[in-house]
Every structure is written in C-alpha cells, then in structure tokens.
Amino acid sequence: MDAECVQAAEEAMHEAAKYETRCEALAALVDFARTLIEQARAAEAERARVAAEAAAAAAEAEAKEALCVVCMDAPKDHFIRPCMHVCTCEACTQQLQEQGAQSCPVCRGPIEGIERVFIQ
C-alpha cells in the first residue's frame, strides 16, 4: 500500500500543479489527504470487523468443544480409560455404562473404565 500511496501522492501533486493559485493547489492536496485518511479508516474498520468475527468464531468453537460428544448439550466431565478422551457428560456416561458400550465414542478404542473429571 505504501507504493500505492506514493504513486497517488505524485498524481495528486501533478493535478495540483494544474491549478492557477497555491490556494487551489493546497485545497486539492487537502482533499486528496482526506480521501486517503477515509480509505485508511475504512480499511482499519474492516480489519477490526474481520478480527471480531474470527474471535467470535473461535469462542463458539471453544464452547462447542467443551460439550459432550454424545448429546452435544451438557459439558464434558468424564474421560474414557485407556485412551483418556474427555468426551462425555454424566447422563451420557450412565447411558453408555447401562448399554454396556465397549468402545470410546471418539476413537472407538476399547473402554476399560470411565472416570469423572473435576474441571475448574
């Protein structure tokens, strides 16, 4: 963008040289500077909007990652042994145990046990 600004400034100077008085030339340069400032502000606002959207998407992904992989509703608070996947909530853990589930819902590895995790 620096090269573009330099080129645009040179063009503005060339245009300003066409005016008969210095006041007209300075007014043209001021108008050009205002245009550049408005463009820079618009570009900064766009970067801020994109950054805010990315932060919101990351927060949403993080919130989804904290949910049980079975019901996708309650927070994860149990892990599967031996694979150590923290992936189920209390209700889904009980359901898995009642059904006699033999494999982890994440990796399909064997279940030797399911333990509660206390996350702060």
KAFEN-V616519 format. One line per field, one symbol per residue. ss: DSSP state (A for helix, B for strand, O for the rest). burial: + if it has 9 or more other ideal C-beta (glycine too) atoms within 8 Angstrom, else -. A space follows every 50 residues. Layout:
ss = ???
burial = ???
This chain:
ss = OAAAAAAAAAAAAAAAAOOOOAAAAAAAAAAAAAAAAAAAAAAAAAAAAA AAAAAAAAAAAAAAAOBOOOOOOOBOOBBBBOOOOBBBOAAAAAAAAAAO OOBOOOOOOBOOBBBBOOOO
burial = ----+--++--++--+-------+++-++--+---+-------------- ----------------+++++--+-++++++-+-+-++++-++-+++--- ---+++--+-+--+--+---
